[in-house]
Amino acid sequence: MDVLVVGAGAAGLAAASALAAAGVGRVEVLEQQPLAGGVLRYAPWACGAWSDPRLPRHAPAGRDAARRLLDAATGAGALVRTGWTATGWAGPLTVAATGPGGRELITARAVVLATGARERPRAARGVPGARGEGVFTGEGALRALHEHGQHLGATAVVVGSADDAGYRVTRALRRAGTRPVALVGGPPHGLTPWRALARLGWGVPVLGSAAVTELTGAGGRVTGVRLRRADGAVAELDCAAVVFCGSWVPENELAAAAGLAVAADLGRPAVDAEGRTSHPGVFAVGGLSHPAGPARRTGPRHAAARAHALAAAVAQHLAGAPWPGGAGPHPAPAGRDDANPDGAARRKD
């Protein structure tokens, strides 16, 4: 195995496509979900613009964009395996994975981590109160709407309007028949077009200076939220669902298990302009290294731009170029792979 890519979202697929097209050797992609494409499958705005001059400037939305990225990767010669979870490390460049074929130890000459980012859920934001049905992250709400056809309820409060994700989720809720009661949080000034549309065209109150302090509920379901305004006044809003948007953090479990040096914010791995981490042979790309949300950092336009730089850096590494910073050999990760404590697994290289 020459290059293993972990994660088949926009960044992972774009990286695999660029790597295979660059002729670096055998490229394989592992994806935990049953379908490749990541957030593109249910968040159409994450598509961005396509960087390939042979294609239309704007990529098609949603699943079509995911399909094009997948086709580009496989067409270039990369192998994409879905339903496979990378569970840990069994050596410097050996990833332990579990999937439909059982357990495998996959050794590669270079590993690209493209595990993405996630929104912080209600618990991580420290919002107390009732527990039960009706609480979502923005990504979870979109998946429920667009992949499972689930109706979230008659009304919803969207939390996190400082990020455009809050406005996009509000639009998706309206289209699905759920009335947004309010967008809570974020600056009350400096309106972007989305904010202006929310205020002037949608009739949805934007409570930029307020904060959700508690969830209320009954019968195992959320029934509303309590707010504190900037002047200290407390208010209550009734709703059938609460959606927490934005506040992205990296999916860094695999990176942390490798002992990679981290940047100061959010525990993301520290990378250079070409995606090199602190460990020779390990790269990071996409939302993992820039956890700013899919609309800004993991769409095809951004992913493709970074993928070409990454492919060049990987090719240089495989050709024997020294790792920047004079790093020594990649140290073996601490501890053992819990998914494979006895080492009884197939090895691929």
C-alpha positions as CSV (number, residue, x, y, z in Angstrom):
1,M,0.0,0.0,0.0
2,D,1.4,3.4,-1.0
3,V,-1.2,5.9,0.4
4,L,-4.1,5.3,2.8
5,V,-6.7,8.0,3.1
6,V,-9.0,7.9,6.2
7,G,-12.3,9.6,5.5
8,A,-14.3,9.9,2.2
9,G,-15.8,13.3,2.6
10,A,-15.1,16.1,0.1
11,A,-11.5,16.5,1.4
12,G,-10.7,12.8,1.5
13,L,-12.2,12.1,-2.0
14,A,-10.5,15.1,-3.5
15,A,-7.2,14.0,-2.0
16,A,-7.6,10.5,-3.2
17,S,-8.4,11.7,-6.7
18,A,-5.4,14.0,-6.8
19,L,-3.0,11.4,-5.4
20,A,-4.1,8.7,-7.8
21,A,-3.9,11.0,-10.7
22,A,-0.4,12.1,-9.7
23,G,0.8,8.5,-9.9
24,V,1.9,8.0,-6.4
25,G,1.0,4.4,-6.5
26,R,-1.8,2.4,-4.9
27,V,-4.3,4.7,-3.1
28,E,-7.0,3.4,-0.8
29,V,-9.7,5.2,1.1
30,L,-11.5,4.0,4.2
31,E,-14.9,5.5,5.1
32,Q,-16.9,4.7,8.2
33,Q,-20.3,5.5,6.7
34,P,-22.1,3.2,4.2
35,L,-21.9,5.9,1.6
36,A,-19.0,8.2,0.6
37,G,-19.5,11.9,0.3
38,G,-19.7,13.1,3.9
39,V,-21.7,16.2,4.6
40,L,-22.4,16.7,0.9
41,R,-25.0,14.0,1.0
42,Y,-27.3,16.1,3.0
43,A,-25.9,19.7,3.0
44,P,-26.2,21.0,-0.5
45,W,-24.6,24.4,0.2
46,A,-21.3,22.6,1.1
47,C,-20.6,22.1,-2.5
48,G,-18.8,25.3,-3.2
49,A,-17.4,25.8,-6.7
50,W,-15.5,23.2,-8.7
51,S,-11.8,23.9,-9.4
52,D,-11.4,21.7,-12.5
53,P,-11.6,24.1,-15.5
54,R,-13.1,21.3,-17.6
55,L,-16.2,21.3,-15.4
56,P,-18.9,24.0,-14.8
57,R,-17.8,26.6,-12.3
58,H,-20.4,25.6,-9.8
59,A,-20.7,21.9,-8.8
60,P,-24.1,20.4,-8.7
61,A,-25.7,20.3,-5.2
62,G,-25.7,17.6,-2.6
63,R,-25.5,14.0,-3.6
64,D,-24.7,14.7,-7.2
65,A,-21.6,16.6,-6.0
66,A,-20.6,13.7,-3.8
67,R,-21.1,11.3,-6.7
68,R,-18.8,13.3,-8.9
69,L,-16.1,13.4,-6.3
70,L,-16.4,9.7,-5.8
71,D,-16.3,9.0,-9.6
72,A,-13.3,11.3,-9.9
73,A,-11.4,9.3,-7.2
74,T,-12.3,5.9,-8.5
75,G,-11.8,6.9,-12.1
76,A,-8.3,8.0,-11.2
77,G,-7.6,4.6,-9.8
78,A,-8.2,5.0,-6.1
79,L,-10.1,2.2,-4.2
80,V,-12.8,3.5,-1.9
81,R,-14.1,1.1,0.8
82,T,-17.1,2.1,2.8
83,G,-18.3,0.7,6.1
84,W,-14.7,0.6,7.5
85,T,-13.7,2.2,10.7
86,A,-10.2,3.1,11.6
87,T,-9.9,2.1,15.2
88,G,-6.3,3.0,16.1
89,W,-2.7,2.5,15.2
90,A,-0.7,-0.7,15.3
91,G,2.6,0.9,14.2
92,P,4.1,4.1,12.9
93,L,2.2,4.0,9.6
94,T,-0.1,1.0,10.3
95,V,-3.8,1.7,10.8
96,A,-6.0,-0.8,12.5
97,A,-9.5,-1.0,10.9
98,T,-12.7,-2.9,11.3
99,G,-15.3,-3.5,8.6
100,P,-17.4,-6.0,6.7
101,G,-14.3,-8.1,6.1
102,G,-13.3,-8.3,9.7
103,R,-10.2,-6.7,11.2
104,E,-7.3,-5.5,9.2
105,L,-3.9,-3.9,9.8
106,I,-3.2,-1.7,6.9
107,T,0.3,-0.5,6.4
108,A,1.0,2.3,4.0
109,R,4.0,4.5,3.0
110,A,1.9,7.6,3.8
111,V,-1.4,8.1,5.7
112,V,-3.7,11.0,5.0
113,L,-6.2,11.8,7.8
114,A,-9.4,13.3,6.4
115,T,-11.7,12.5,9.3
116,G,-13.5,15.9,9.2
117,A,-15.1,18.0,11.9
118,R,-18.3,17.9,13.9
119,E,-20.6,20.4,15.6
120,R,-20.5,20.4,19.4
121,P,-23.7,18.9,20.8
122,R,-25.9,20.3,23.5
123,A,-23.9,18.6,26.3
124,A,-20.6,20.0,25.1
125,R,-22.1,23.5,25.1
126,G,-23.1,23.1,28.8
127,V,-26.8,23.7,28.2
128,P,-28.8,22.1,31.1
129,G,-32.4,21.2,31.4
130,A,-34.8,18.6,30.0
131,R,-33.5,15.6,28.0
132,G,-35.4,13.7,25.4
133,E,-36.4,13.7,21.8
134,G,-36.1,16.8,19.7
135,V,-32.5,18.0,20.3
136,F,-30.2,17.9,17.2
137,T,-27.0,19.3,15.9
138,G,-27.3,21.1,12.6
139,E,-25.7,18.2,10.8
140,G,-27.9,15.7,12.6
141,A,-31.0,17.7,11.7
142,L,-30.1,17.8,8.0
143,R,-29.3,14.1,8.0
144,A,-32.7,13.4,9.6
145,L,-34.5,15.6,7.0
146,H,-32.6,14.6,3.8
147,E,-31.5,11.1,4.4
148,H,-34.3,9.7,6.6
149,G,-37.2,11.9,5.6
150,Q,-37.9,12.6,9.3
151,H,-40.2,15.4,10.3
152,L,-38.6,17.3,13.2
153,G,-41.8,18.9,14.5
154,A,-44.1,21.9,14.0
155,T,-41.6,24.5,15.4
156,A,-37.9,24.7,16.1
157,V,-35.4,27.1,17.7
158,V,-32.1,27.2,15.9
159,V,-29.1,28.0,18.1
160,G,-25.8,29.4,16.7
161,S,-26.8,32.1,14.2
162,A,-23.3,33.6,14.3
163,D,-22.4,30.9,11.7
164,D,-24.1,30.8,8.3
165,A,-24.9,27.1,9.1
166,G,-27.7,28.4,11.3
167,Y,-29.2,30.3,8.4
168,R,-28.9,27.3,6.1
169,V,-30.5,25.0,8.6
170,T,-33.3,27.5,9.1
171,R,-34.0,27.4,5.4
172,A,-34.0,23.6,5.3
173,L,-36.4,23.5,8.2
174,R,-38.8,25.9,6.5
175,R,-38.7,23.9,3.3
176,A,-39.5,20.7,5.3
177,G,-42.5,22.2,7.0
178,T,-41.0,23.1,10.4
179,R,-41.5,26.8,11.4
180,P,-38.3,28.3,12.9
181,V,-39.4,30.3,16.0
182,A,-36.0,32.1,16.3
183,L,-32.3,32.1,15.5
184,V,-30.5,32.5,18.8
185,G,-26.9,33.7,19.3
186,G,-24.4,35.6,17.2
187,P,-23.7,39.3,16.7
188,P,-26.7,41.6,16.3
189,H,-25.0,43.7,13.7
190,G,-23.0,43.2,10.5
191,L,-25.7,41.3,8.6
192,T,-24.6,39.0,5.8
193,P,-27.1,38.3,3.0
194,W,-28.3,35.2,4.9
195,R,-29.0,37.3,8.0
196,A,-30.8,40.0,6.0
197,L,-32.9,37.3,4.3
198,A,-33.7,35.7,7.7
199,R,-34.9,39.1,9.0
200,L,-36.5,40.7,6.1
201,G,-37.7,37.8,3.9
202,W,-38.4,34.9,6.3
203,G,-39.9,36.7,9.2
204,V,-37.7,34.8,11.6
205,P,-36.5,36.8,14.7
206,V,-32.7,36.8,15.0
207,L,-31.9,37.1,18.7
208,G,-28.2,37.8,18.3
209,S,-27.5,39.0,21.8
210,A,-29.4,36.3,23.6
211,A,-28.2,32.9,24.9
212,V,-30.0,29.6,25.6
213,T,-29.6,28.9,29.3
214,E,-31.9,25.8,29.6
215,L,-34.1,23.4,27.7
216,T,-37.6,22.6,29.0
217,G,-39.5,19.5,28.3
218,A,-42.3,17.0,29.2
219,G,-43.1,13.4,28.4
220,G,-39.6,12.6,27.1
221,R,-39.6,15.5,24.5
222,V,-38.2,19.0,24.4
223,T,-41.0,21.6,24.6
224,G,-39.0,24.9,24.7
225,V,-36.0,26.9,25.7
226,R,-35.2,29.5,28.3
227,L,-33.2,32.5,27.1
228,R,-31.2,35.3,28.8
229,R,-31.0,38.5,26.9
230,A,-28.1,41.0,27.0
231,D,-29.9,43.1,29.5
232,G,-30.3,40.1,31.8
233,A,-34.0,39.6,31.1
234,V,-35.2,36.0,30.9
235,A,-37.6,34.8,28.3
236,E,-39.1,31.4,27.2
237,L,-39.9,30.1,23.7
238,D,-42.0,27.1,23.0
239,C,-40.8,24.7,20.3
240,A,-40.8,21.1,19.3
241,A,-37.1,20.9,18.4
242,V,-33.9,22.6,19.2
243,V,-31.0,22.6,16.7
244,F,-27.5,23.5,17.8
245,C,-25.5,24.8,14.8
246,G,-21.9,25.7,14.2
247,S,-19.1,25.6,16.9
248,W,-17.1,23.0,14.9
249,V,-14.5,20.8,16.5
250,P,-12.2,18.3,14.7
251,E,-12.8,14.6,14.6
252,N,-9.3,14.1,16.0
253,E,-9.5,10.8,17.9
254,L,-7.2,9.0,15.3
255,A,-4.9,12.0,15.2
256,A,-4.7,12.1,19.0
257,A,-4.0,8.4,19.2
258,A,-1.0,8.9,16.9
259,G,0.4,11.6,19.3
260,L,0.5,14.3,16.6
261,A,1.4,17.8,17.7
262,V,-1.7,19.9,18.0
263,A,-2.4,23.5,17.2
264,A,-3.4,25.9,20.0
265,D,-7.1,25.8,19.2
266,L,-9.6,22.9,19.5
267,G,-7.0,20.2,19.5
268,R,-6.6,20.1,15.7
269,P,-3.4,18.6,14.4
270,A,-0.8,21.2,13.5
271,V,-0.1,21.1,9.8
272,D,2.0,23.1,7.3
273,A,0.6,24.6,4.0
274,E,0.8,21.1,2.3
275,G,-0.9,19.2,5.2
276,R,2.2,17.7,6.8
277,T,1.8,16.9,10.5
278,S,4.5,16.5,13.1
279,H,5.0,12.8,12.2
280,P,6.8,11.9,9.0
281,G,4.4,10.2,6.5
282,V,1.2,11.4,8.2
283,F,-0.8,14.2,6.6
284,A,-4.1,15.9,7.6
285,V,-6.5,17.7,5.3
286,G,-10.0,19.2,5.3
287,G,-12.2,19.8,8.4
288,L,-9.8,17.9,10.6
289,S,-7.0,20.5,10.2
290,H,-9.4,23.5,9.6
291,P,-12.6,22.8,11.6
292,A,-14.5,25.8,10.4
293,G,-17.6,23.9,9.1
294,P,-18.5,22.3,5.8
295,A,-19.7,25.5,4.1
296,R,-16.3,27.1,4.4
297,R,-13.6,24.5,4.7
298,T,-14.8,21.1,3.4
299,G,-16.6,21.8,0.1
300,P,-15.2,20.6,-3.2
301,R,-13.7,23.9,-4.1
302,H,-11.6,24.3,-1.0
303,A,-10.9,20.5,-0.8
304,A,-9.7,20.4,-4.4
305,A,-7.4,23.3,-4.0
306,R,-5.8,21.8,-0.9
307,A,-5.7,18.3,-2.5
308,H,-3.4,19.2,-5.3
309,A,-0.9,20.8,-2.8
310,L,-1.2,17.7,-0.6
311,A,-0.6,15.3,-3.5
312,A,2.6,17.1,-4.4
313,A,3.8,16.9,-0.8
314,V,2.9,13.2,-0.6
315,A,4.7,12.5,-3.8
316,Q,7.8,14.3,-2.6
317,H,7.7,12.3,0.7
318,L,7.4,9.0,-1.2
319,A,10.3,10.0,-3.3
320,G,12.5,10.4,-0.2
321,A,12.4,14.1,0.4
322,P,13.3,15.0,4.0
323,W,10.4,15.9,6.3
324,P,10.3,19.6,7.2
325,G,11.7,20.5,10.5
326,G,14.1,17.7,10.7
327,A,11.7,15.4,12.4
328,G,13.0,12.0,13.3
329,P,11.3,8.6,12.7
330,H,7.6,8.5,13.3
331,P,7.2,7.2,16.9
332,A,4.9,4.3,17.5
333,P,1.6,5.4,19.1
334,A,1.3,4.9,22.8
335,G,-0.7,1.9,23.9
336,R,-2.2,-0.9,21.8
337,D,-5.1,-1.1,19.5
338,D,-8.1,-2.0,21.6
339,A,-9.9,-3.4,18.6
340,N,-7.0,-5.8,18.0
341,P,-5.4,-6.6,21.4
342,D,-3.9,-9.9,20.3
343,G,-2.7,-8.7,16.9
344,A,-4.9,-11.3,15.2
345,A,-5.7,-9.4,12.0
346,R,-4.9,-9.5,8.3
347,R,-2.1,-7.1,7.3
348,K,-2.3,-5.2,4.1
349,D,0.7,-3.4,2.6
